[in-house]
Amino acid sequence: MSDIAKIINKARAADRISARDIITHVFTDFFELHGDRQFTDDEAIVGGIARFNGKSVTVIGIQKGRNLEENLATNFGQPSPNGYRKALRLMKQAEKFGRPVITFVNTAGAYPGIEAEERGQGEAIARNLFEMSDLKVPIIAIITGEGGSGGALALAVANKVFILENAVYSVLSPEGFATILWKDGTRRDEAAELMKITAPHLLDMGVVDGIISEENLVENIKSVLTEQIENLSVLTAHELAEQRYERFRKY
């Protein structure tokens, strides 16, 4: 098995650390909030208020399951429009009360079903991109497993983006790329090499700001968040939005 195949398999592994795992071990006093105030709750998005180093933060993550029951409940980590709207509701609440926003991304992509399209999947994702770009508080995003397409970007328009060493981040899945390019989804690993979706490639291209080692992962995440919150907290609301704008403008 090639190195790229091993990384993809690790990123997708059922036992990979989840958003709820990270929230439990990195933050304290987590209070989960539910619903988008329009339709219903989406278990693929977990979010709420927590404390980090004694300060209030808003935490949002994409949750995958570890068994069939959990995957059905979370739609295999593919958020629906109400999930993205819930996330945006929490981000706007964070802006109102001056809390930094921290997101954890692990999804193959947004849910592509008919009901999601009927409820405005594209609009919900686009709205998140638009609103996050101008949010007046610091945003830090961490890619923890798969970061697939707009479904991932809808929680990753951040001032700083980090990635775990065995995670991937791409415009679409390597299987999808191979199917489009060669009409052969089995050429996944070859496609992944061309796409440059692994952490070192992404760091070289400036898509991410740093790679987080998965050895002593919890402590490493805490260290990154401590440094980044401290650095970003000195910026004004205008400077935060401008930094975000310039970051994504260069792509």
N, C-alpha and C positions, 0 to 999 in steps of 0.2 A: 504494500500500500504506500502511495506517495505521501510526502509530507503535507501537501495541500489537502489530500483526502483525509488525513488524520485530523487536521485542524477543523475541517468542515464537520466531521463526525463528532468531534468534541464540542463544537459550538451547538450542535443539534441534540446532544445526548440528553436522554430523559432525566438523568440524575444531575444535570448541570444546576448550579446554584440559581435559585429563582429570585424574583423581585421581593417576594415575601421573606425569603431567607435573609436577604441583604438588609431589608428594613428591620427585621428582628435583631440582627447582630450589630448593625452599624448605628442605629438610632435608638432613642429612648422615648417613652411616653407617646408612642404612635397612636393617633386617633383617626381611624379610617372614616372616610366620607363616601357616600354612595349617590348614584344617580346623576343624570344630566339635566334634570328639571324640565325635560321635554317628553321623554318616552319611557325609559327604564334604566336599570343599572346594567353594567357590562362587567362581568367578572374577569375579562381579559385585561382590564385596566384596574390596578389597585392604587389608591392614592389617599392622601390625608395630611394631617399636620403632625409633626414630630419635633423632637428636640435633638440638636447636635451640638456638642460642646456647650451645652447650657443655653443655646439660642434656638428660637423657633424657626423651622424650615417647612416648606411644603415638599412632600416626596410623592412621586408618581412613577409607577413601573408597569411594564407589560408582563403579565403573568402567564406562564405555560403550566400545564399539568404534568404529573409524573406517572399517571395511569389513565386508563380510558375514561373513567368517571370524571377525573379532574380536567382532562383535555376536552371532554364534551362541555363541561361547565365554562371553560375559558375559551372555547372554540379554537383549541390548539394554539392559543396565543395570538390569534388574529382578531384585533379589535374591530368592533362595529362602529357605525357613526355615533351612537350614544356613548361609546367608550371614549372616543376622541372629544366629544362635547363635554363629557364629565371631566376629562383632563384639562380642557380649556377653562371650564368653570373654576377648577381648583387653582389654575395659574392666575386667573384674573382676581380671585380672592387673595392669593399671595401678594399680588401687586398692590391691592388695596391696603393690606396691612404691612407691607414692606418686608415680606419674607423671601429669602432666596428660594429658588425652585431647583430641585434635583430630580433628574429623570433617569430611569434604568430601562434600557431598550433591549428587547429580545423577541423578535417576531419575524416570521418569514414574509410577512406583508399584511396589509389590511384585509379583512374578510371580503371576498369577492362575490358573495351570494346575491341573488336577486333582491332579497329583502333589504340588504345593506344598500344596494344601489337605489332602491325605491325610497329609502329614508335619507338619501343624500350623502353617500360615502365620500364622493369626490369633493363635495362642498365642505364637508366636515374637516377633511384633511387640509384643503386649501385655506380654510378659516384658521386652523391652528398655525399654519406656516405664516400667514399674514399677521396674526395677533402676537405670536411669539417673537417675531422680528422686531416688534416695537415695545415689548414688555419692559417696564421700568425697574425691574429687579434683576439680580444676577440669575443666570440659568446655566446649570452644569449638567451635561448629559454623559452617561456612561453606557457604551454598547457592551452588553454582558454575554450575548450569545450570537444570535442572528440579527443583523440589521438589514431588513429587506425593504427596499423601495420607499415609496412615499409613506407607507405604513409605519416605517421606522422614523423617517425624517419628521413626521408630524409631532414627534416628541424630542427631536434633536436639533432644533434651530436654537442653538445655545451659544453662550459666550465662549465656553470651553467644552470640547468633546474629547472624551477618553475612551479607550477600548481595552478590554481584557486580552491577554496575550493569545488566547485560543478562541477568539471571537472573529466574526466576519461582518463586513458592511458593504453593501452593493446596491446598484440600481435595480437589479432583479436577481433571481436565483441563478446559480450556474447551470442548473438543468434547463431553465427557461432560455438562457443565453444560447446554450448548445442547440436547443430545439429550433430557435429562430435562425441561428447562423448555419447549422449543418443538418437540420431536420433529424437530429439524433441526440436525445436527452441523455444517453449513456455516456456521452463525452463530457460529462460534468467536470471532471478534474482538469481536463485540457482547457475547458472554458474558464474555469476558476483561475488558472495560471495567467491567461490573457487578461482577465478582468482586474487582476491585482486587488483582491478583496481581503487579504490578510493584514494583520496589524502592522507589520514592518512596512509593507507597501503603502498602506494608508498614511503612516507617519511620514514616510519619504515624500509623499505627494502633498502633505499638509492638510489632509482631510481630517485627521485627528491631531490632538495636541500632545498626546502621550499614550504610552502603553502601560497597563497595570499588570504586574506579575501576579500569577494565580497562586504562587506560594505565599502563605500568610495573607490571603486575599482580603480578609476583613480589615486587618490593620493597614494594608496598602490603600484600600478605598478610603479609610478614615484619614490617612495622611494626605492623600490627594485632595479630598474635600476640605480639610482644614486649611491647606495652603491656598486653594482656589477661592474659597469663600472670603478669606482674609484679603486676598489681592483684589477681588472684584468689589468688595464692600466699600472701597475707597473711591470708586468711580461714581460719577453722578448718573442720574437716570438717562440723560442725553448721551453721555459717554458709553453707557452700557448698550443702548440701542445702536449707536453708531459703530461700536466695535462689532456687534453682531452683523450689522449691515455690511461692513467692510469684509468680514470673514467670508460670508457667502457670496458676496459680489465677485470675489476673485475666482470663483469656480466657473 
